[in-house]
Amino acid sequence: MSHCAIVPPHLLDALAASGDPELAARARHVRAVDAELRRARRTRGALPDEGTAAAAPGVGGARSVHDANGEQQLPGDLVRGEGDPATGDAAVDEAYDGLGATRDFWRSVYGRDSLDGRGMGLVGTVHYGQQYDNAFWDGSQMVFGDGDGEIFTRFTASLDVIGHELAHGVTELTSGLVYQGQSGALNEHVSDVFGVLVKQHHLGQAADAADWLVGAELLAPGVQGRALRSMSEPGTAYDDPRMGKDPQPGHMDDFVVTSADNGGVHINSGIPNRAFYLLATALGGPAWERAGQIWVDTILGDIRADCDFARFAALTVVAARARYDDEVAAQVLAAWQGVGVVPAEGESPQGPADDPAGEPQPAPTHRTELTLTRSGGVAGLVRRRTVTLGELPDDDRTALASLLTDPELAAFAAAEPSRPDAFCYGLSCDRPPLDVQVPEPVLPPPTRALLDRTIAAGGPQAEPPAEPGAGRS
């Protein structure tokens, strides 16, 4: 994953060429800092050694805000931890509140415990550098500049910017969309989507009442513009003599081919951005509900890291049909058609599964309902759980979806007949059609552990598998 900053290179380039010596010098400085951060990011990867990657078990996204004191060393001095009172420093308190609003959004709306789904700690650093005109996600934490006061104000002032940058963390830890070309534009698009949804959720706004702007609070007085980007009208966010004109297209007819900015990731993201806006306003109500849920199902599903617009569009149509119905899927399709994106054919969350006769079977989805049983033992006890795949942790959901379409599952079931007092696992679901009983001894240990863990309601401790053939109760 690349170093991801909210102010795109093309805007910094415009400021560097503005003819204003002070603006140009600041823009060149920010470009140099960002380039060095990208090089460092590629060299080191994430930063687990600095304590920013994960929280202690059970903390659930604990916040810590640090002060760089105008320097460029991370994370800086800890100035506010989870549960601490406000400091009176606007940047510190805005960062703390924004991290919390984003964490609470993912948890309350989509049931995700922080960025990684496992309670990852949320770290922010404020007062980074001198008049630093950017904010970024570096793979492990958020960093905020104070702005120069002429073009940009402090970067903690925009909740959707905080939501945007933290969404890069979700993407990095799930779909891993490659930060180049169309997949990179989708990476930026996903962050724009969940950035504005965090803000809309915080304000309680329906789709038709929202401004659909990214970074509206960042532009200083006197700047001719409304925000960094507009999801509803790409290309209209700003038109300022110093910043240039917003270059985002809103339709594939205007797709920009460039080698700059990793293939125009901040420019061409305007196309899927408008598609999401069209869908959300067509569906009505809060955008984080149906439209946002479809996007969550897509990025948490079986999506390739090099996914392009056409494949992403197809996956959203499949996700809409799986969670809702054909009518909603048709509205998703219409939104993509409205920006000139033709969904790729043959896309499905897991790819087609074949039955023994070679006929394609429906792939499991987040809505697939699965019943698992573990029966046997001298007491004849039966443990049972019925669950939808969407309720499960990401890794277990993926593993179970793969198991349901694995042709070897039927082979396991036929490999060895059940014996008296021996444990046996049952799996049944409608998508794909499945109803099998598998003797415990033939299952690989990781599969047994997965089934035990799932039957035990997803608890952290799986019941240890008993030795084959031993008496059990």
C-alpha positions in Angstrom: 0.0 0.0 0.0 1.3 3.5 -0.9 1.4 6.5 1.4 -2.0 8.0 0.9 -2.5 11.8 1.2 -5.7 13.8 0.9 -4.3 16.7 -1.2 -3.5 15.2 -4.6 -0.2 15.7 -6.5 -1.9 17.6 -9.3 -3.1 20.3 -6.9 0.4 20.7 -5.3 1.8 20.9 -8.8 -0.6 23.7 -9.6 0.4 25.6 -6.4 4.0 25.1 -7.3 3.4 26.7 -10.7 1.2 29.5 -9.3 3.7 32.2 -9.7 3.4 33.1 -6.0 6.9 32.5 -4.5 5.7 31.6 -1.0 2.9 29.3 -2.2 5.3 27.7 -4.7 7.9 27.1 -2.0 5.4 25.5 0.4 4.0 23.3 -2.3 7.5 22.1 -3.3 8.2 21.4 0.3 5.0 19.3 0.7 5.8 17.4 -2.5 9.3 16.6 -1.2 8.0 15.5 2.2 5.4 13.3 0.6 7.9 11.8 -1.8 10.2 10.9 1.1 7.3 9.4 3.1 6.3 7.3 0.1 9.9 6.0 -0.2 10.0 5.2 3.5 6.6 3.5 3.3 7.7 1.2 0.5 10.9 0.4 2.4 9.4 -0.4 5.9 5.8 -1.4 5.2 3.6 -0.9 8.2 4.9 0.2 11.6 4.0 -2.4 14.2 7.1 -1.7 16.2 5.8 1.8 17.1 2.7 0.4 18.8 0.3 1.8 16.2 -0.9 -1.3 14.4 -3.0 -3.1 17.0 -4.7 -2.5 20.3 -4.7 -4.9 23.2 -7.5 -7.5 23.1 -10.9 -6.0 24.0 -9.9 -2.4 23.7 -11.9 -2.0 20.5 -10.3 0.9 18.6 -8.8 2.8 21.5 -7.6 6.3 20.4 -4.3 8.0 21.1 -3.5 11.5 19.7 0.1 12.7 19.6 1.7 16.1 19.0 4.6 16.4 16.6 5.2 19.9 17.8 6.0 21.2 14.3 8.6 18.4 13.7 8.3 15.5 11.3 9.0 12.7 13.8 6.2 10.2 14.3 4.2 9.6 16.4 5.3 12.5 18.6 4.3 13.2 22.2 1.1 11.5 23.5 -1.3 14.3 24.5 -4.7 12.6 24.7 -5.6 8.9 25.2 -8.9 7.0 25.1 -11.2 8.5 27.7 -9.0 11.5 28.5 -10.7 14.9 28.8 -10.5 17.5 26.0 -7.2 19.4 25.9 -8.4 22.8 24.5 -6.1 22.3 21.5 -8.5 22.4 18.6 -6.4 20.1 16.4 -5.9 17.5 19.2 -9.6 17.4 20.1 -10.8 17.4 16.5 -8.5 14.5 15.7 -9.7 12.6 18.8 -13.4 13.2 18.0 -12.9 12.4 14.3 -11.2 9.1 15.1 -14.0 8.2 17.4 -16.8 9.1 15.0 -15.1 7.0 12.3 -14.6 4.1 14.7 -18.2 4.3 15.9 -19.5 4.5 12.4 -17.9 1.3 11.3 -18.9 -0.5 14.5 -22.5 0.7 14.7 -23.4 0.6 11.0 -21.4 -2.4 9.7 -20.5 -4.3 12.8 -16.8 -3.9 12.2 -14.5 -3.5 15.2 -12.1 -0.8 14.1 -10.2 -0.9 10.8 -9.0 -4.5 11.0 -12.2 -5.9 12.5 -10.3 -6.9 15.6 -10.1 -3.7 17.6 -7.0 -2.1 16.1 -5.9 1.0 18.0 -6.5 4.4 16.2 -3.5 6.7 16.3 -3.3 10.3 15.1 -0.5 12.9 15.1 -1.3 16.6 14.8 0.9 19.7 14.3 3.0 17.8 11.8 5.7 19.9 10.2 5.6 23.7 9.5 2.5 24.9 7.6 2.3 21.4 6.2 -0.5 21.3 3.6 -1.7 17.7 3.8 -3.0 14.9 5.9 -2.2 11.2 5.3 -2.5 7.6 6.3 0.9 6.0 6.4 -0.1 2.4 6.8 -0.4 2.5 10.6 -1.7 5.9 11.7 -3.1 9.3 10.6 -1.0 12.4 10.4 -2.4 16.0 10.1 -0.8 19.2 9.0 -1.9 22.6 10.2 -2.2 24.1 6.8 -0.7 27.4 5.6 -3.8 29.6 6.4 -3.8 30.9 2.9 -5.0 28.0 0.8 -5.7 25.3 3.5 -6.8 25.5 7.1 -5.9 22.8 9.7 -6.6 19.3 8.3 -8.3 18.0 11.5 -11.3 20.3 10.8 -12.8 18.0 8.2 -14.5 14.8 9.5 -14.8 13.3 6.0 -11.1 13.7 5.5 -10.5 11.7 8.7 -13.0 9.1 7.6 -11.4 9.0 4.1 -7.9 8.4 5.4 -8.9 5.7 7.9 -10.9 4.0 5.1 -7.5 3.5 3.4 -6.6 1.4 6.4 -9.8 -0.7 5.9 -8.9 -1.2 2.2 -5.3 -2.1 3.0 -6.4 -4.7 5.5 -9.2 -6.2 3.3 -9.3 -5.9 -0.5 -5.8 -4.5 -0.8 -6.7 -2.6 -4.0 -3.4 -1.9 -5.8 -2.7 1.9 -5.7 -2.2 2.2 -9.5 -4.5 2.9 -12.4 -8.1 2.0 -12.1 -7.6 -0.2 -9.0 -5.9 2.8 -7.4 -8.7 5.1 -8.4 -11.1 2.6 -6.8 -8.9 2.7 -3.7 -9.4 6.5 -3.6 -13.1 6.2 -4.4 -13.7 3.7 -1.6 -12.1 6.2 0.8 -14.2 9.1 -0.5 -17.3 7.0 -0.2 -16.8 6.1 3.5 -15.3 9.5 4.3 -18.6 11.2 3.3 -20.7 8.5 4.8 -18.9 9.0 8.2 -19.9 12.7 7.9 -23.4 12.1 6.8 -24.0 9.5 9.6 -22.6 11.9 12.2 -24.9 14.7 10.9 -27.9 12.3 10.5 -28.3 13.4 6.8 -30.2 11.5 4.1 -28.6 11.2 0.7 -30.6 14.1 -0.8 -29.7 16.5 2.0 -25.9 15.9 2.0 -23.4 18.1 0.1 -21.3 15.1 -1.2 -18.2 17.2 -0.8 -14.8 15.9 0.3 -12.8 18.4 2.4 -15.2 21.3 2.3 -13.8 22.6 5.7 -10.2 22.7 4.4 -10.3 25.7 2.0 -9.2 29.0 3.5 -11.3 32.2 3.1 -10.7 33.7 -0.3 -10.1 30.4 -2.2 -12.5 30.1 -5.1 -13.9 26.7 -4.5 -16.1 24.5 -2.3 -13.9 21.5 -1.4 -11.2 19.2 -2.7 -13.6 17.0 -4.6 -17.3 16.8 -5.4 -18.8 13.3 -5.6 -22.1 14.6 -7.1 -20.4 16.9 -9.7 -16.8 15.8 -10.3 -14.8 18.6 -11.8 -16.7 21.5 -10.0 -15.0 21.5 -6.6 -12.7 24.4 -7.2 -11.6 26.8 -9.9 -8.9 29.1 -8.4 -6.1 31.0 -10.1 -3.6 29.4 -7.7 -5.0 25.9 -7.4 -6.1 25.6 -11.0 -9.4 23.9 -12.0 -10.7 20.6 -10.5 -9.7 18.0 -13.2 -11.9 15.2 -12.1 -14.1 13.5 -14.8 -17.5 12.2 -14.0 -17.9 9.9 -17.0 -15.8 7.3 -18.8 -15.9 9.4 -21.9 -13.5 11.8 -20.1 -11.3 9.2 -18.5 -7.8 10.7 -18.0 -4.8 8.7 -19.3 -1.7 9.8 -17.4 1.4 8.5 -15.8 1.3 11.0 -13.0 -0.2 10.3 -9.6 0.0 6.5 -10.0 -2.0 6.7 -13.2 -4.4 9.4 -12.1 -5.8 7.7 -9.0 -7.1 11.0 -7.5 -8.5 12.2 -10.8 -10.3 9.2 -12.3 -11.9 8.3 -8.9 -14.5 10.9 -9.9 -16.1 8.4 -12.2 -17.0 5.7 -9.6 -17.7 8.6 -7.1 -20.5 9.9 -9.2 -21.8 6.4 -9.7 -22.1 5.9 -6.0 -23.8 9.3 -5.7 -26.3 8.4 -8.4 -27.1 5.1 -6.7 -27.5 6.6 -3.2 -29.8 9.4 -4.3 -31.9 6.9 -6.4 -32.3 4.6 -3.5 -33.1 7.5 -1.1 -32.8 7.6 2.7 -29.4 7.4 4.4 -26.7 6.5 2.0 -24.8 4.4 4.5 -27.7 1.9 4.6 -28.3 0.2 1.3 -25.7 1.9 -1.0 -23.0 1.8 1.7 -23.8 -1.8 2.6 -23.5 -2.9 -1.0 -20.0 -1.3 -1.2 -19.0 -2.9 2.2 -20.1 -6.3 0.9 -18.1 -5.8 -2.2 -14.8 -4.7 -0.6 -15.1 -7.4 2.1 -15.9 -10.1 -0.4 -13.8 -11.9 -2.9 -12.4 -9.0 -4.8 -9.1 -9.0 -6.7 -6.5 -6.5 -5.7 -6.1 -5.4 -9.3 -9.9 -4.9 -9.8 -10.8 -2.4 -12.5 -14.0 -0.3 -12.9 -15.9 -2.9 -14.9 -15.2 -5.8 -12.5 -15.9 -3.6 -9.5 -19.2 -2.5 -11.0 -20.2 -6.2 -11.7 -19.3 -7.2 -8.1 -21.6 -4.4 -6.7 -24.4 -5.6 -8.9 -23.9 -9.2 -7.6 -23.7 -7.9 -4.0 -26.9 -5.9 -4.4 -28.8 -8.9 -5.7 -27.4 -11.2 -3.0 -28.3 -8.8 -0.1 -31.5 -7.2 -1.5 -33.2 -8.0 -4.7 -33.2 -7.7 -8.5 -34.8 -4.2 -8.3 -31.9 -2.8 -6.2 -29.4 -4.6 -8.4 -31.0 -2.9 -11.5 -30.5 0.5 -9.8 -26.9 -0.3 -9.2 -26.5 -1.2 -12.8 -28.2 2.0 -13.9 -25.8 4.1 -11.7 -22.8 2.6 -13.4 -24.4 3.0 -16.8 -24.9 6.7 -15.9 -21.1 7.2 -15.8 -20.4 5.0 -18.8 -19.0 1.9 -17.0 -20.2 -1.4 -18.4 -20.0 -4.1 -15.8 -17.8 -7.1 -16.7 -19.6 -10.3 -17.5 -19.3 -13.4 -15.5 -18.3 -11.8 -12.2 -19.5 -13.3 -8.9 -18.2 -13.1 -5.3 -16.5 -16.5 -5.4 -16.7 -17.6 -9.0 -18.9 -20.4 -10.3 -18.9 -23.7 -8.4 -19.6 -26.9 -10.3 -21.6 -29.8 -9.1 -20.4 -33.4 -9.8 -22.3 -33.3 -13.1 -20.5 -30.2 -14.2 -23.4 -27.8 -13.9 -22.6 -24.4 -12.4 -24.0 -23.8 -8.9 -24.7 -20.5 -7.2 -21.8 -19.1 -5.2 -22.2 -18.4 -1.5 -22.8 -14.8 -0.4 -22.9 -12.8 2.8 -26.6 -13.8 3.0 -26.0 -17.5 2.7 -27.5 -19.3 5.7 -25.5 -22.3 6.9 -26.4 -24.8 9.5 -23.5 -26.7 11.2 -23.8 -29.6 13.6 -21.4 -31.7 15.7 -22.9 -34.9 16.9 -21.8 -38.2 18.4 -19.9 -39.2 21.4 -21.1 -41.8 24.0 -23.7 -39.2 25.3 -25.1 -38.6 21.8 -25.0 -34.8 22.3 -25.6 -32.5 19.3 -24.2 -29.0 19.1 -25.9 -26.9 16.4 -25.6 -23.4 15.0 -27.4 -21.7 12.1 -25.6 -18.6 10.9 -25.3 -16.4 7.8 -21.8 -16.0 6.4 -22.0 -12.2 6.7 -22.1 -12.5 10.5 -18.7 -14.2 10.7 -15.3 -12.7 11.0 -13.6 -12.0 7.7 -11.1 -14.9 7.7 -13.7 -17.5 8.9 -16.3 -16.2 6.3 -13.8 -16.6 3.5 -12.7 -20.0 4.7 -16.2 -21.3 5.0 -17.3 -19.9 1.7 -14.4 -21.7 0.1 -15.2 -24.9 1.9 -18.8 -24.9 0.7 -17.7 -24.8 -2.9 -14.8 -27.2 -2.5 -15.4 -30.5 -4.4 -13.3 -32.3 -1.9 -16.0 -31.8 0.8 -18.2 -34.5 -0.8 -15.1 -36.7 -1.0 -14.6 -36.2 2.7 -18.2 -37.2 3.4 -17.8 -40.4 1.4 -14.4 -41.3 2.6 -15.3 -43.1 5.7 -18.6 -44.2 7.1 -19.7 -42.9 10.5 -19.0 -45.2 13.4 -20.9 -45.6 16.7 -19.8 -43.0 19.2 -17.7 -41.2 16.7 -18.1 -37.5 16.2 -19.5 -36.3 12.9 -19.9 -32.8 11.4 -22.9 -31.8 9.4 -23.1 -28.9 6.9 -26.2 -27.8 5.1 -27.2 -24.7 3.1 -29.2 -23.7 0.1 -26.5 -21.6 -1.7 -24.9 -23.8 -3.1 -27.3 -26.7 -2.4 -25.5 -28.8 0.2 -26.3 -31.3 2.9 -23.4 -33.5 4.0 -22.2 -35.4 7.1 -18.5 -35.7 7.5 -16.8 -38.0 10.0 -14.4 -36.1 12.1 -11.3 -38.2 11.5 -11.2 -37.4 7.8 -11.2 -33.6 8.2 -7.9 -31.7 8.2 -7.3 -30.2 11.7 -7.7 -26.5 10.5 -11.1 -27.4 9.0 -12.2 -29.1 12.2 -11.0 -26.0 14.2 -12.9 -23.7 11.9 -16.1 -25.7 12.2 -15.7 -26.0 16.0 -15.1 -22.2 16.3 -18.2 -21.4 14.2 -20.5 -23.8 16.1 -19.3 -22.3 19.3 -20.7 -18.9 18.2 -17.4 -17.5 17.0 -15.8 -17.6 20.5 -12.0 -17.1 20.7 -11.4 -20.6 21.9 -12.2 -23.6 19.7 -13.1 -26.9 21.3 -10.0 -29.1 20.9 -10.8 -32.0 18.5 -10.8 -35.3 20.3 -8.5 -38.1 19.1 -10.2 -40.3 16.4 -11.9 -43.3 17.8 -11.7 -42.3 21.5 -14.8 -42.3 23.6 -16.3 -38.9 24.2 -19.1 -37.2 26.0 
